[in-house]
Amino acid sequence: MNPYIYPGIIDIKTLSIKNNISIEKIEQTIITHYNITLNDLYSKSRVKIYKEPRQICMYLIRKFVLGMTYDKIAKHYNKNHATVIWACKRIKGYLEVDKEFIKDYKILESKLIDL
């Protein structure tokens, strides 16, 4: 259903492609899985234990939440759109070659879909 044809019927922030996956569900799944806080996820830290979950979050939002452009995701995390583009490319690259990362990602994705 196109939100521009049916205004007011669809909340673009929470609508998703599969199983009603929202930004909030994605973030909650990520922080629980990686044992970090929401503040850690939104922080400006470049430390891998915070940066990687944040990048995965951006990738999952882009993949599952309709209407979330790079710019909207960037504003949500107080980042630059180029940061989101880079994060999505990086995660996609890992998903092509890193078997451990793929396994971890599939666990995350299944948790999201099962929620």
C-alpha positions as CSV (number, residue, x, y, z in Angstrom):
1,M,0.0,0.0,0.0
2,N,1.5,3.3,-1.0
3,P,1.5,5.9,1.8
4,Y,1.3,8.8,-0.6
5,I,-2.0,7.4,-2.2
6,Y,-3.5,6.6,1.2
7,P,-2.2,9.4,3.5
8,G,-3.0,9.0,7.2
9,I,-3.6,5.3,6.9
10,I,0.0,4.2,7.1
11,D,2.6,5.3,9.7
12,I,5.8,5.3,7.6
13,K,8.0,5.2,10.7
14,T,6.7,1.8,11.9
15,L,5.7,0.2,8.6
16,S,7.9,-2.5,7.3
17,I,8.4,-5.0,4.5
18,K,8.1,-8.1,6.7
19,N,6.4,-8.9,9.9
20,N,5.9,-5.3,11.1
21,I,9.6,-4.8,11.9
22,S,10.1,-1.2,13.3
23,I,13.1,0.8,14.1
24,E,12.4,0.3,17.7
25,K,12.3,-3.5,17.3
26,I,15.6,-3.5,15.4
27,E,17.3,-1.4,18.0
28,Q,16.0,-3.5,20.9
29,T,17.2,-6.7,19.2
30,I,20.6,-5.2,18.5
31,I,21.2,-3.9,22.0
32,T,20.0,-7.1,23.6
33,H,22.1,-9.3,21.2
34,Y,25.3,-7.2,21.7
35,N,24.7,-6.4,25.4
36,I,25.0,-2.7,24.9
37,T,22.7,0.3,25.8
38,L,20.6,2.4,23.6
39,N,23.0,5.3,24.5
40,D,25.9,3.2,23.3
41,L,24.0,2.7,20.0
42,Y,23.5,6.4,19.6
43,S,26.9,7.4,20.7
44,K,29.6,8.9,18.5
45,S,32.1,6.3,19.6
46,R,34.1,4.6,16.9
47,V,35.0,1.7,19.2
48,K,34.2,-1.6,17.3
49,I,31.9,-2.9,20.1
50,Y,29.6,0.1,19.5
51,K,30.3,0.9,15.9
52,E,29.5,-2.5,14.4
53,P,26.1,-2.9,16.1
54,R,25.2,0.6,15.0
55,Q,26.2,-0.2,11.4
56,I,24.2,-3.4,11.5
57,C,21.2,-1.4,12.9
58,M,21.5,1.1,10.0
59,Y,21.6,-1.8,7.5
60,L,18.6,-3.6,9.0
61,I,16.6,-0.3,9.1
62,R,17.4,0.3,5.4
63,K,16.5,-3.3,4.6
64,F,13.3,-3.7,6.6
65,V,11.7,-0.3,7.3
66,L,9.8,1.2,4.4
67,G,10.5,4.9,3.7
68,M,13.8,5.1,5.5
69,T,16.2,6.7,3.1
70,Y,19.9,7.2,3.9
71,D,19.1,10.7,5.0
72,K,16.4,9.7,7.4
73,I,18.5,7.1,9.0
74,A,21.4,9.6,9.3
75,K,19.1,12.1,11.0
76,H,17.8,9.3,13.3
77,Y,21.4,8.6,14.5
78,N,22.6,12.2,14.2
79,K,25.0,11.2,11.5
80,N,25.8,12.2,8.0
81,H,24.1,10.3,5.1
82,A,27.5,9.2,3.8
83,T,28.1,7.4,7.1
84,V,24.9,5.4,6.6
85,I,25.9,4.6,3.0
86,W,29.3,3.5,4.2
87,A,27.8,1.4,7.0
88,C,25.4,-0.4,4.6
89,K,28.1,-1.1,2.1
90,R,30.4,-2.4,4.9
91,I,27.7,-4.8,6.3
92,K,26.8,-6.0,2.8
93,G,30.5,-6.7,2.1
94,Y,30.8,-8.7,5.3
95,L,27.7,-10.7,4.4
96,E,29.4,-11.7,1.1
97,V,32.6,-13.0,2.6
98,D,32.7,-13.4,6.5
99,K,31.2,-16.7,7.5
100,E,31.2,-15.8,11.3
101,F,29.5,-12.5,10.6
102,I,27.0,-14.2,8.3
103,K,26.1,-16.6,11.1
104,D,25.7,-13.8,13.6
105,Y,23.6,-11.8,11.2
106,K,21.3,-14.7,10.5
107,I,20.7,-15.1,14.2
108,L,19.8,-11.4,14.5
109,E,17.5,-11.5,11.5
110,S,15.7,-14.6,12.8
111,K,15.3,-12.9,16.2
112,L,13.7,-9.9,14.4
113,I,11.4,-12.0,12.4
114,D,10.3,-14.1,15.4
115,L,9.4,-11.0,17.5
